Amino acid sequence: MLGLLLIAVIAVIITQALTSTRHSNSLAPPSFNIPFVPAFLCGIIAITRLGADEDGFLQSLRKQYGPVVYLPWPMSQYLALDAACIEQVYRAPSKILSFVSLSVSTS
């Protein structure tokens, strides 16, 4: 029984390492992440928390991750959490936005 538990823990750690949504680029916006939880479960947890307490969850994201945060699959969305950042999104001249520049310029 203990052996199965150890194998399960190792499998979760390896899965997290392989499916992590952290970008190698240090300028990329941070991803919503819970330690030792696979990225797709973090995305499902984010959806659940958004549904339960949207304002509280968004405020906690702003405090923890800054003006821009990426929510992993199944949402696969960037959230602009700062008024200045949201203005930049609406003023963007093209349909393709660079969230790297948003997170760097508002930090």
Order of alpha helices (4+ residues) and beta strands (2+ residues): alpha-alpha-alpha-beta-beta-alpha-alpha
